[in-house]
Amino acid sequence: MSDPIDPPRPSLTTGTRDTLAGCSWSATKGAVVDASGDQVYAWLTQTNTPTTTVTVQWEVGTATTAGSVLVLAVITQTTHNIVKNGSHNPNTGIVTYSGTGYRFRFERNGSGAPTMAPSAV
C-alpha cells in the first residue's frame, strides 16, 4: 500500500485506451487527432471514496468534449505510439510496448506545455 502522501498514479482505462488507439497522429498539426481531424487532448479525473481512497484516471477527447476542464494535456507522438501499438492490462492500467511497461503521468514539456507523458515501470 502506498503512503497517504504519495501522489496517486493515474490509470488508463480500457475505454480511454481504445479511444486513443482509434486516433491518429497528424504530422501537419503535430498532434493526435480524431476521425474528424480535431485535436485530441488528455486530462485527469479524480474520484474519492468514503475511505479516502483517491482514484485518478486519464480521459481523452477534444476540447469540446472536455468541457470546463482547466488543464488539457497534449498527447505526444511517443505516448500515442505506445498506447496504439502496445498491449493494455486493464487490471493495472499498464501498457506494455516493446517489452517495457508504461504508465502515463502529467508533466510539462520543455516549453511548459502540459503533456501526457509515458513513464517506464
NORJOKA-V723493 format. One record per residue. N is the residue number from 1. RES is the residue in one small letter. OMEGA is omega in whole degrees, 0 to 359 (999 if undefined). BURIAL is 1 if it has 16 or more other ideal C-beta (glycine too) atoms within 10 Angstrom, else 0. Layout:
n=N res=RES omega=OMEGA burial=BURIAL
n=N res=RES omega=OMEGA burial=BURIAL
//
This chain:
n=1 res=m omega=181 burial=0
n=2 res=s omega=177 burial=0
n=3 res=d omega=182 burial=0
n=4 res=p omega=180 burial=0
n=5 res=i omega=176 burial=0
n=6 res=d omega=176 burial=0
n=7 res=p omega=179 burial=0
n=8 res=p omega=178 burial=0
n=9 res=r omega=181 burial=1
n=10 res=p omega=178 burial=1
n=11 res=s omega=178 burial=1
n=12 res=l omega=181 burial=1
n=13 res=t omega=179 burial=0
n=14 res=t omega=180 burial=0
n=15 res=g omega=179 burial=0
n=16 res=t omega=178 burial=1
n=17 res=r omega=181 burial=1
n=18 res=d omega=178 burial=0
n=19 res=t omega=181 burial=1
n=20 res=l omega=179 burial=1
n=21 res=a omega=179 burial=0
n=22 res=g omega=178 burial=0
n=23 res=c omega=179 burial=1
n=24 res=s omega=178 burial=0
n=25 res=w omega=176 burial=1
n=26 res=s omega=178 burial=0
n=27 res=a omega=179 burial=0
n=28 res=t omega=180 burial=0
n=29 res=k omega=184 burial=0
n=30 res=g omega=186 burial=0
n=31 res=a omega=172 burial=1
n=32 res=v omega=181 burial=1
n=33 res=v omega=176 burial=1
n=34 res=d omega=183 burial=1
n=35 res=a omega=179 burial=0
n=36 res=s omega=182 burial=0
n=37 res=g omega=179 burial=0
n=38 res=d omega=179 burial=1
n=39 res=q omega=179 burial=1
n=40 res=v omega=180 burial=1
n=41 res=y omega=174 burial=1
n=42 res=a omega=175 burial=1
n=43 res=w omega=182 burial=1
n=44 res=l omega=173 burial=1
n=45 res=t omega=183 burial=0
n=46 res=q omega=172 burial=0
n=47 res=t omega=178 burial=0
n=48 res=n omega=177 burial=0
n=49 res=t omega=179 burial=0
n=50 res=p omega=180 burial=0
n=51 res=t omega=180 burial=0
n=52 res=t omega=172 burial=0
n=53 res=t omega=179 burial=0
n=54 res=v omega=176 burial=0
n=55 res=t omega=178 burial=0
n=56 res=v omega=179 burial=0
n=57 res=q omega=179 burial=1
n=58 res=w omega=170 burial=1
n=59 res=e omega=177 burial=1
n=60 res=v omega=178 burial=1
n=61 res=g omega=178 burial=1
n=62 res=t omega=178 burial=0
n=63 res=a omega=179 burial=0
n=64 res=t omega=181 burial=0
n=65 res=t omega=179 burial=0
n=66 res=a omega=179 burial=1
n=67 res=g omega=186 burial=0
n=68 res=s omega=177 burial=0
n=69 res=v omega=185 burial=1
n=70 res=l omega=183 burial=0
n=71 res=v omega=176 burial=0
n=72 res=l omega=181 burial=1
n=73 res=a omega=175 burial=1
n=74 res=v omega=178 burial=1
n=75 res=i omega=183 burial=1
n=76 res=t omega=178 burial=1
n=77 res=q omega=178 burial=0
n=78 res=t omega=178 burial=0
n=79 res=t omega=181 burial=1
n=80 res=h omega=180 burial=1
n=81 res=n omega=180 burial=0
n=82 res=i omega=182 burial=1
n=83 res=v omega=184 burial=1
n=84 res=k omega=187 burial=1
n=85 res=n omega=181 burial=0
n=86 res=g omega=178 burial=1
n=87 res=s omega=185 burial=0
n=88 res=h omega=174 burial=1
n=89 res=n omega=183 burial=0
n=90 res=p omega=180 burial=0
n=91 res=n omega=182 burial=0
n=92 res=t omega=184 burial=0
n=93 res=g omega=182 burial=1
n=94 res=i omega=175 burial=1
n=95 res=v omega=178 burial=1
n=96 res=t omega=182 burial=0
n=97 res=y omega=181 burial=1
n=98 res=s omega=175 burial=0
n=99 res=g omega=180 burial=0
n=100 res=t omega=176 burial=0
n=101 res=g omega=181 burial=0
n=102 res=y omega=163 burial=1
n=103 res=r omega=181 burial=1
n=104 res=f omega=183 burial=1
n=105 res=r omega=176 burial=1
n=106 res=f omega=175 burial=1
n=107 res=e omega=178 burial=0
n=108 res=r omega=179 burial=0
n=109 res=n omega=184 burial=0
n=110 res=g omega=179 burial=0
n=111 res=s omega=176 burial=0
n=112 res=g omega=180 burial=0
n=113 res=a omega=178 burial=0
n=114 res=p omega=180 burial=1
n=115 res=t omega=169 burial=1
n=116 res=m omega=189 burial=1
n=117 res=a omega=178 burial=1
n=118 res=p omega=178 burial=1
n=119 res=s omega=181 burial=0
n=120 res=a omega=179 burial=0
n=121 res=v omega=999 burial=0
//
